[in-house]
Amino acid sequence: MLFSLSIIIGLSLLAFITSGMLVSLEYPELKGFNFCGSFSISIELTALMLALVIYIASFITEIVHFGIDAVNYG
């Protein structure tokens, strides 16, 4: 499993590097009353990710719960 995970991550990094995307790290700077630079995440994307995490976590919880209930006592 670890080998397949490393293959997936390695191929993803290779595709990202060969696509010509520039990777740079910018630190946010205070200009006026707001921060400039770095990157921003929209509130819609944050809400979507939170909803998906809760949705999938509920399925995983049910799978574990019924898996434990399926085992006989003793």
N, CA, C and O atoms as a MOPAC input file, in Angstrom:
PM7 MOZYME 1SCF
protein

 N      0.82100 1    -1.18400 1     0.00000 1
 C      0.00000 1     0.00000 1     0.00000 1
 C      0.86900 1     1.25300 1     0.00000 1
 O      0.57600 1     2.21600 1    -0.70800 1
 N      1.92400 1     1.23800 1     0.78400 1
 C      2.80600 1     2.39800 1     0.84000 1
 C      3.48900 1     2.62400 1    -0.50400 1
 O      3.70900 1     3.76300 1    -0.91600 1
 N      3.82300 1     1.52700 1    -1.18300 1
 C      4.46300 1     1.64800 1    -2.48600 1
 C      3.51900 1     2.28700 1    -3.50000 1
 O      3.92600 1     3.16900 1    -4.25500 1
 N      2.26000 1     1.84800 1    -3.52200 1
 C      1.30800 1     2.41800 1    -4.47400 1
 C      1.01500 1     3.88100 1    -4.15500 1
 O      0.82400 1     4.69200 1    -5.06100 1
 N      0.98000 1     4.21100 1    -2.87400 1
 C      0.77000 1     5.60800 1    -2.48800 1
 C      1.94000 1     6.47900 1    -2.92100 1
 O      1.74700 1     7.60700 1    -3.37200 1
 N      3.15500 1     5.95200 1    -2.78200 1
 C      4.32700 1     6.72600 1    -3.20700 1
 C      4.36100 1     6.88400 1    -4.72100 1
 O      4.81300 1     7.91500 1    -5.21900 1
 N      3.89200 1     5.88300 1    -5.46100 1
 C      3.81100 1     5.99800 1    -6.92500 1
 C      2.82200 1     7.09600 1    -7.31100 1
 O      3.11400 1     7.91100 1    -8.18600 1
 N      1.67000 1     7.12200 1    -6.67400 1
 C      0.65500 1     8.13800 1    -6.99200 1
 C      1.17100 1     9.53500 1    -6.67500 1
 O      1.00600 1    10.45300 1    -7.47800 1
 N      1.78900 1     9.70500 1    -5.52200 1
 C      2.32700 1    11.01600 1    -5.14800 1
 C      3.46600 1    11.41100 1    -6.07400 1
 O      3.56100 1    12.56600 1    -6.48700 1
 N      4.32900 1    10.46100 1    -6.40000 1
 C      5.45200 1    10.75000 1    -7.29500 1
 C      4.99600 1    11.16500 1    -8.68000 1
 O      5.52700 1    12.12000 1    -9.24700 1
 N      4.01600 1    10.45800 1    -9.23400 1
 C      3.50500 1    10.82500 1   -10.55700 1
 C      2.79500 1    12.17400 1   -10.52900 1
 O      2.88200 1    12.94000 1   -11.48900 1
 N      2.09700 1    12.46700 1    -9.44200 1
 C      1.43500 1    13.76900 1    -9.32600 1
 C      2.45500 1    14.89900 1    -9.27300 1
 O      2.27900 1    15.93000 1    -9.92200 1
 N      3.51300 1    14.70800 1    -8.50700 1
 C      4.56400 1    15.72900 1    -8.44100 1
 C      5.27500 1    15.88500 1    -9.77700 1
 O      5.58900 1    17.00200 1   -10.18600 1
 N      5.52900 1    14.77700 1   -10.45800 1
 C      6.16900 1    14.84000 1   -11.76700 1
 C      5.30400 1    15.60200 1   -12.76400 1
 O      5.81800 1    16.42100 1   -13.52600 1
 N      4.00800 1    15.34600 1   -12.76800 1
 C      3.10200 1    16.06100 1   -13.66200 1
 C      3.04700 1    17.54300 1   -13.31700 1
 O      2.98500 1    18.38300 1   -14.21600 1
 N      3.06900 1    17.87400 1   -12.03800 1
 C      3.02500 1    19.27400 1   -11.62400 1
 C      4.29300 1    20.00800 1   -12.04000 1
 O      4.23200 1    21.14400 1   -12.50900 1
 N      5.44200 1    19.35700 1   -11.86700 1
 C      6.71300 1    20.00500 1   -12.19300 1
 C      6.87200 1    20.17100 1   -13.69800 1
 O      7.34600 1    21.21200 1   -14.15500 1
 N      6.48400 1    19.16500 1   -14.47400 1
 C      6.65800 1    19.24000 1   -15.92400 1
 C      5.60300 1    20.10300 1   -16.60500 1
 O      5.74200 1    20.40100 1   -17.79100 1
 N      4.56500 1    20.50900 1   -15.90500 1
 C      3.53000 1    21.32500 1   -16.53200 1
 C      3.94600 1    22.78100 1   -16.68400 1
 O      3.24300 1    23.55600 1   -17.33200 1
 N      5.06500 1    23.16300 1   -16.10400 1
 C      5.53600 1    24.53100 1   -16.24500 1
 C      5.01600 1    25.47100 1   -15.18500 1
 O      5.22800 1    26.68000 1   -15.27600 1
 N      4.35000 1    24.95300 1   -14.19700 1
 C      3.84900 1    25.80200 1   -13.12300 1
 C      5.01900 1    26.27800 1   -12.27300 1
 O      5.90000 1    25.49600 1   -11.91600 1
 N      5.01700 1    27.53700 1   -11.96200 1
 C      6.05700 1    28.08000 1   -11.10400 1
 C      5.63700 1    27.92400 1    -9.64700 1
 O      4.51600 1    28.26600 1    -9.26900 1
 N      6.53000 1    27.41700 1    -8.85900 1
 C      6.24800 1    27.23400 1    -7.44200 1
 C      7.01400 1    28.29900 1    -6.67300 1
 O      8.24200 1    28.36200 1    -6.73700 1
 N      6.29700 1    29.11900 1    -5.96000 1
 C      6.95000 1    30.14100 1    -5.14800 1
 C      6.16300 1    30.31700 1    -3.85900 1
 O      4.95100 1    30.10800 1    -3.81600 1
 N      6.86000 1    30.69600 1    -2.84000 1
 C      6.24100 1    30.91800 1    -1.54300 1
 C      6.27800 1    32.40600 1    -1.24300 1
 O      7.34800 1    33.01300 1    -1.18800 1
 N      5.11700 1    32.98000 1    -1.05100 1
 C      5.02300 1    34.39700 1    -0.71900 1
 C      4.46600 1    34.52900 1     0.68700 1
 O      3.48500 1    33.87600 1     1.04300 1
 N      5.08600 1    35.36200 1     1.46600 1
 C      4.58500 1    35.63100 1     2.80100 1
 C      3.61400 1    36.80600 1     2.73800 1
 O      3.88600 1    37.78600 1     2.04500 1
 N      2.49700 1    36.73100 1     3.44000 1
 C      1.55300 1    37.84500 1     3.41400 1
 C      2.14700 1    39.08900 1     4.07400 1
 O      2.83400 1    39.00300 1     5.09200 1
 N      1.86900 1    40.23900 1     3.47400 1
 C      2.35700 1    41.51500 1     3.99300 1
 C      1.16700 1    42.40400 1     4.32300 1
 O      0.17600 1    42.43500 1     3.59300 1
 N      1.27800 1    43.11700 1     5.41700 1
 C      0.22300 1    44.03200 1     5.81800 1
 C      0.38300 1    45.33600 1     5.04900 1
 O      1.37400 1    46.04700 1     5.21600 1
 N     -0.60300 1    45.64400 1     4.20100 1
 C     -0.60800 1    46.89200 1     3.43700 1
 C     -1.94200 1    47.58200 1     3.70400 1
 O     -2.99100 1    47.12200 1     3.25100 1
 N     -1.89500 1    48.65200 1     4.41700 1
 C     -3.12600 1    49.34800 1     4.76900 1
 C     -3.87500 1    48.58300 1     5.84300 1
 O     -3.33500 1    48.28700 1     6.91000 1
 N     -5.12600 1    48.26800 1     5.54500 1
 C     -5.95000 1    47.53400 1     6.49800 1
 C     -6.13900 1    46.07500 1     6.10400 1
 O     -6.96500 1    45.38300 1     6.69900 1
 N     -5.39100 1    45.59300 1     5.11000 1
 C     -5.57900 1    44.24500 1     4.61300 1
 C     -4.22400 1    43.60600 1     4.33200 1
 O     -3.22000 1    44.30300 1     4.18100 1
 N     -4.20300 1    42.29100 1     4.26500 1
 C     -2.99000 1    41.56800 1     3.90800 1
 C     -2.95400 1    41.35000 1     2.40500 1
 O     -3.97400 1    41.02700 1     1.79700 1
 N     -1.77600 1    41.52700 1     1.79800 1
 C     -1.57600 1    41.29200 1     0.37400 1
 C     -0.53700 1    40.19500 1     0.20000 1
 O      0.32800 1    39.99900 1     1.05400 1
 N     -0.63300 1    39.48600 1    -0.91000 1
 C      0.29900 1    38.39900 1    -1.17400 1
 C     -0.26100 1    37.08400 1    -0.70500 1
 O     -1.39900 1    37.01000 1    -0.24100 1
 N      0.54200 1    36.03900 1    -0.82600 1
 C      0.19100 1    34.69200 1    -0.43600 1
 C     -0.96900 1    34.20400 1    -1.30100 1
 O     -1.11400 1    34.65900 1    -2.43500 1
 N     -1.77100 1    33.32000 1    -0.81000 1
 C     -2.91700 1    32.82600 1    -1.56200 1
 C     -4.15400 1    32.94800 1    -0.69600 1
 O     -4.06200 1    33.09100 1     0.52300 1
 N     -5.30200 1    32.89100 1    -1.32700 1
 C     -6.54500 1    33.00800 1    -0.57700 1
 C     -7.46500 1    31.85000 1    -0.93800 1
 O     -7.45000 1    31.35100 1    -2.06400 1
 N     -8.24800 1    31.44100 1     0.01700 1
 C     -9.22700 1    30.38300 1    -0.18900 1
 C    -10.60200 1    31.00800 1    -0.00700 1
 O    -10.86900 1    31.65100 1     1.00800 1
 N    -11.46700 1    30.81800 1    -0.98500 1
 C    -12.79000 1    31.42700 1    -0.91000 1
 C    -13.63700 1    30.72200 1     0.14500 1
 O    -13.38100 1    29.56900 1     0.49400 1
 N    -14.63400 1    31.41700 1     0.63800 1
 C    -15.51700 1    30.86000 1     1.66000 1
 C    -16.34800 1    29.72600 1     1.08100 1
 O    -16.72100 1    28.80300 1     1.80500 1
 N    -16.64500 1    29.77800 1    -0.21700 1
 C    -17.41300 1    28.71300 1    -0.84700 1
 C    -16.63000 1    27.40700 1    -0.86800 1
 O    -17.17900 1    26.34000 1    -0.59500 1
 N    -15.33400 1    27.49900 1    -1.19700 1
 C    -14.49100 1    26.31200 1    -1.21600 1
 C    -14.33400 1    25.73600 1     0.18700 1
 O    -14.32300 1    24.51800 1     0.36400 1
 N    -14.21500 1    26.60100 1     1.17100 1
 C    -14.11200 1    26.14600 1     2.55500 1
 C    -15.38700 1    25.42900 1     2.98600 1
 O    -15.32100 1    24.37900 1     3.62400 1
 N    -16.54200 1    25.98500 1     2.64500 1
 C    -17.81300 1    25.35600 1     3.00200 1
 C    -17.98400 1    24.02200 1     2.29100 1
 O    -18.47900 1    23.06200 1     2.88200 1
 N    -17.57700 1    23.95400 1     1.02400 1
 C    -17.67300 1    22.70800 1     0.26800 1
 C    -16.79200 1    21.62900 1     0.87200 1
 O    -17.22600 1    20.48700 1     1.02600 1
 N    -15.56700 1    21.97700 1     1.21300 1
 C    -14.65300 1    20.99200 1     1.79400 1
 C    -15.15100 1    20.52300 1     3.15700 1
 O    -15.06500 1    19.33400 1     3.46400 1
 N    -15.66500 1    21.42300 1     3.97000 1
 C    -16.19400 1    21.04500 1     5.27500 1
 C    -17.39100 1    20.11200 1     5.12500 1
 O    -17.51100 1    19.13000 1     5.85800 1
 N    -18.27700 1    20.41600 1     4.17800 1
 C    -19.43900 1    19.55700 1     3.95200 1
 C    -19.02000 1    18.17100 1     3.47700 1
 O    -19.57500 1    17.17100 1     3.93000 1
 N    -18.05300 1    18.09800 1     2.57500 1
 C    -17.59600 1    16.79500 1     2.09300 1
 C    -16.91200 1    15.99100 1     3.18900 1
 O    -17.09700 1    14.77700 1     3.27100 1
 N    -16.13400 1    16.64500 1     4.02300 1
 C    -15.45700 1    15.94300 1     5.11900 1
 C    -16.47700 1    15.37000 1     6.09200 1
 O    -16.34700 1    14.22000 1     6.51200 1
 N    -17.48400 1    16.14500 1     6.45300 1
 C    -18.50600 1    15.65600 1     7.37900 1
 C    -19.31500 1    14.53500 1     6.74000 1
 O    -19.63800 1    13.55300 1     7.40800 1
 N    -19.64600 1    14.66400 1     5.46000 1
 C    -20.43100 1    13.66000 1     4.74200 1
 C    -19.69300 1    12.32600 1     4.68000 1
 O    -20.27800 1    11.28200 1     4.97000 1
 N    -18.42500 1    12.35200 1     4.30900 1
 C    -17.64800 1    11.11900 1     4.18900 1
 C    -17.33200 1    10.54700 1     5.56800 1
 O    -17.30200 1     9.32800 1     5.73200 1
 N    -17.09700 1    11.40000 1     6.55600 1
 C    -16.83300 1    10.91500 1     7.91300 1
 C    -18.04100 1    10.18500 1     8.48000 1
 O    -17.88300 1     9.22400 1     9.23300 1
 N    -19.23800 1    10.62200 1     8.13300 1
 C    -20.43000 1     9.91800 1     8.62000 1
 C    -20.52900 1     8.52600 1     8.01400 1
 O    -20.92600 1     7.58500 1     8.70100 1
 N    -20.17500 1     8.37400 1     6.74000 1
 C    -20.17400 1     7.05100 1     6.12700 1
 C    -19.13300 1     6.14600 1     6.77000 1
 O    -19.41200 1     4.97700 1     7.03500 1
 N    -17.94500 1     6.66500 1     7.02400 1
 C    -16.89600 1     5.86700 1     7.65400 1
 C    -17.32100 1     5.46000 1     9.06200 1
 O    -17.05700 1     4.33700 1     9.49200 1
 N    -17.97300 1     6.36300 1     9.77400 1
 C    -18.45300 1     6.04500 1    11.11600 1
 C    -19.46700 1     4.91500 1    11.08800 1
 O    -19.41100 1     4.01300 1    11.92400 1
 N    -20.39600 1     4.95100 1    10.13500 1
 C    -21.39200 1     3.88700 1    10.02700 1
 C    -20.75000 1     2.55400 1     9.66600 1
 O    -21.15800 1     1.51800 1    10.19100 1
 N    -19.76400 1     2.55600 1     8.79000 1
 C    -19.08400 1     1.31900 1     8.41000 1
 C    -18.37800 1     0.71100 1     9.61300 1
 O    -18.47600 1    -0.49400 1     9.84300 1
 N    -17.67300 1     1.52300 1    10.37500 1
 C    -16.97700 1     1.02000 1    11.56400 1
 C    -17.98400 1     0.54000 1    12.60800 1
 O    -17.77700 1    -0.49800 1    13.23700 1
 N    -19.06300 1     1.28100 1    12.79300 1
 C    -20.07600 1     0.91400 1    13.78400 1
 C    -20.69300 1    -0.43700 1    13.45800 1
 O    -20.77600 1    -1.30100 1    14.33100 1
 N    -21.12900 1    -0.63400 1    12.21600 1
 C    -21.74900 1    -1.90300 1    11.85300 1
 C    -20.72900 1    -3.02800 1    11.77500 1
 O    -21.07900 1    -4.19100 1    11.96900 1
 N    -19.47500 1    -2.70100 1    11.49400 1
 C    -18.42800 1    -3.72200 1    11.52900 1
 C    -18.19600 1    -4.23500 1    12.93600 1
 O    -17.98200 1    -5.43000 1    13.13400 1
 N    -18.23700 1    -3.34700 1    13.91000 1
 C    -18.07900 1    -3.76300 1    15.30500 1
 C    -19.30900 1    -4.53800 1    15.76700 1
 O    -19.18200 1    -5.52700 1    16.49000 1
 N    -20.49600 1    -4.09800 1    15.35600 1
 C    -21.72200 1    -4.80400 1    15.73900 1
 C    -21.81900 1    -6.19400 1    15.11700 1
 O    -22.50400 1    -7.05900 1    15.66300 1
 N    -21.16000 1    -6.42500 1    14.00400 1
 C    -21.23700 1    -7.72000 1    13.32700 1
 C    -20.44000 1    -8.80100 1    14.03500 1
 O    -20.66400 1    -9.98500 1    13.78400 1
 N    -19.51700 1    -8.43200 1    14.91200 1
 C    -18.69100 1    -9.40700 1    15.62200 1
 C    -19.45200 1    -9.89000 1    16.85400 1
 O    -19.98300 1    -9.08900 1    17.62400 1
 N    -19.49600 1   -11.21000 1    17.02900 1
 C    -20.17300 1   -11.78700 1    18.19400 1
 C    -19.39600 1   -11.50200 1    19.47000 1
 O    -18.17200 1   -11.37100 1    19.45800 1
 N    -20.13600 1   -11.40800 1    20.57100 1
 C    -19.49300 1   -11.21100 1    21.86600 1
 C    -18.93700 1   -12.54700 1    22.34200 1
 O    -19.64500 1   -13.55300 1    22.34300 1
 N    -17.66600 1   -12.55700 1    22.74600 1
 C    -17.04400 1   -13.75300 1    23.30600 1
 C    -16.73900 1   -14.71700 1    22.24900 1
 O    -16.20900 1   -15.79200 1    22.52900 1

